[in-house]
Amino acid sequence: MDLFKKESKEVISDRAFLVSILIQFITISLLLFLYSTYTEVIHSPNLKITVAVDTNNTILINRLESAGVRVILANASNENANAVINSSSGEVKTDPTSIFSGFAIAKINSISKELSFDEALEEKNFTFSSFNLANENTDFIQMAYGLIIPIAIIMPAMVAMSLAIQSILMERKKRTIELLLVSPLSNFDIILSKAFPYVLASTVSSIAWVFLIMRTIQVSNFLLLLLFEFFFSLFLVSVSMIISAKAASVKEANAISSLVGMITITSIVIPYNPLSLYFPAVMIARIASNALDSSIVIGILSLCFAGFLAFAMATKSIGDMRNNFV
Amino acid sequence: MEIISLVRWELRNILFDKKFMLSIIIGMFISLVTIPLLMQAVSYFKEGTLLSALPVSIKIIKIATVGEHPAINELEKDVMVDVVRTDEKNAFEMLGKKEVHGVFIVDSNSGKFYGRGVGLSNLAESSVRNAVDRILRKDVKPAFNLTPDLGLESLIKSLLAPFLLLTPLFLWSLPIIQSISYDRENKIIEILFATPASRKEILLAKVIANMLFAMLLGVVWINLVQLSGLNFSNPFGVYIIFLVIAFLIISMNALVSALSASVNEATLASSISSTIIVTLFFSVTTLKVFPATALLARLSPATYIAEQVGGGASSFPLNLILMLLIVIASALLLAISAFSTEAFAFAVKPGIKQLYEGMLELLKSKTKAAFAMGFVAFSITSPVQIIAIALIFLISRINILLLLAVLVAIEEVFKALAITIIKPRKTNEGVLYGSLVGLAFGLSESILLAPIVDIFILIRIVPMVVHALSTGLFGIGYTNKNALASLLLAILLHLAYNLYLVGYL
């Protein structure tokens, strides 16, 4: 317990840890800021997007105007138009010098989709109606669940991992690990008091980030997310304990931990397959957006298993070290 | 002679570390697998967000469907949607228990969607709408197609290429941290200091060894990358750019490890600095997207790599490379200065004063040190300026007046900081060192800007004089205890010239 207290104090007073907390805070708030700004801006009536149309197509003009776009006739004057629509050929010319042209393209695109959809409904004699939708802008909601929440969960765990990698390695270099190995503390006690401060620190920081996010985005299964974070950081921290107990040098340990980071990032770009459901980023997005279902339960259980397995292996690696030493 | 044997020794340390080499190879392999996967993901990106191309939002929405219609089969193909086929009563029960985000009731001529008033229900509705749309317009061309083609796909591919190419550098530049910080912690550095080699030679040997390692791997890497689907029209040019960026990261790592007190700190600082370097180059390259800022993208060496992937035959950015070499030289100079101070041996962080003293010792003359400080000031100023440009761009549409004022103020402040470190005492010293700092600064700036602005004479000579004048002015003010007033005067002088240049005056 004393060792646990000492390690916790070291983690909290570590300057690197404090800097990482600051960087995480900045990243999360920046993402949230971008999320709400994008969503606000694209629907803001103050956004001065001007689109020039060549014909007097009332349906198109009405749609554009109700989307908050100022519409002018193309022939009259093209000054300050972000985009010019040639409605007979369907061609759109944009003014690339203005950063607002991107918004114009997005709006024209969605309006063109709506128009085609309505026309197709009419032609095929099909009615489509929807009820009880949220009265809010949801253009970037995929970004919220697919990106911001996974980052808030994965980032603290990755930081804990990269900080924890040094802990046993440094004790080995300074030869203070030998004191621990000859002490009456069991392997389990040593690993527990080494790993848990990092696991707890990452869980607590991700609680803070999720709370921050919940002010903007609706998050379901808050407790389950924290459980995920706990097991995920338990797994990563235990892996880094194993690395730092086995690695011969700092360079090697850093190289291996960079590799683990690269693998985690690579898992994001692997194309869709049946296993995709159990990739960390996907699981986090699903937990935050869905009600509990079987694949979430299976995912969390296997993560829990992986976490405890890695923890047991870390304990064993301390045992190996003790056997070699004694 | 010592330096050659030192380099051989350092290189052997790197190459014979089996596990490190293994992780390098695995890292290259992972990057190689990532490239085609990411490129494939980008090719899905025609409309909508990049996120819909990446499998991160798999089954984030669940929809209960009632009835039979081809649109439901179409909906099931959407990876974002989890479809539950059920009856009407059960469907609304699930909706009430918040188990699904929406209910879709469909028959042969009508479809109704019921959400539950949350943002995700809107996402579910648009997925259903898309599925119905795809079924209804199966063979019919869109009635009114306005989809603009910006060539986004190839643009994103070319932007991603430099990023993917540069990622292995994070691993490749680790040995220099090991051989500086870790050698000190293990007292190996004391043995090295006891050899006849000077400290300058010891540090240079470490940098050269790491650089040779990167050069060797670079040849393999550039060839492997071309096998995995990125083709460069001029691989040799890409290789040179790659090496220069490697050199930059390695010298920055040498600098941070010489400055930091422990391995931990050095590792953290190096990962921050390498991330900043790669991100900065990458984000400047993305300015290619807007024709208005495409010219600014030329300030990043990564742009050349991006253009090479696009198949364009762009000219090699020689000026940019020269400028980067100046930055590298400044970083190395500072690293050697830090390495030579006693603070390094005692693992204490050297202060700026000590660093300057180390530099003075190395260059053996105050005028040379002042000239070098001009380059150092420039190396720090340019990334700060890029960030400032980005911020201004974010806040307002480009406002030339505001932009120029901020950029000029940043330049003058950093040059003034250099003077306060040199601490001239007499007025003539102030003028001399001030103009030397300004001259070195102006020289680097002219090299950087030459390919962008084509008014050669004005760019090459007059601005250098302006820089020298304005900092000389600050030198006079500083030695006569009027630092703030003279700084303002220097900013005004410089701003007036720049305004004249863009035609405001």
Interface residues (C-beta under 8 A of the other chain):
Chain A: R15 A16 V19 L60 A83 I85 S87 G90 E91 V92 T94 P96 T97 S98 I99 I105 I108 N109 I111 S112 K113 L115 S116 F117 E119 A120 L121 E123 K124 N125 F126 T127 F128 S129 S130 F131 N132 L133 A134 N135 E136 T138 F140 I141 Q142 M143 A144 Y145 G146 L147 P150 Q166 M170 K173 I217 Q218 S220 A247 A248 S249 V250 K251 E252 N254 A255 I256 S258 L259 M262 I263 T266 I268 V269 I270 P271 Y272 S276 L277 F279 A281 V282 A285 R286 S289 N290 A291 D293 S295
Chain B: D17 K19 F20 S23 I24 I26 G27 I30 S31 V33 T34 L37 L38 Q40 A41 E47 T49 L51 S52 L54 P55 V56 S57 I58 K59 I60 I61 K62 V79 M80 D82 K97 K98 E99 V100 H101 N109 S110 G111 K112 F113 Y114 G115 R116 G117 V118 G119 L120 S121 N122 L123 E125 V128 R129 V132 D133 L136 R137 V140 P142 A143 F144 N145 L146 T147 P148 L150 T167 F170 L171 L174 P175 I177 Q178 S181 Y182 E185 N186 V263 N264 E265 T267 L268 F290 P291 A292 F393 R397
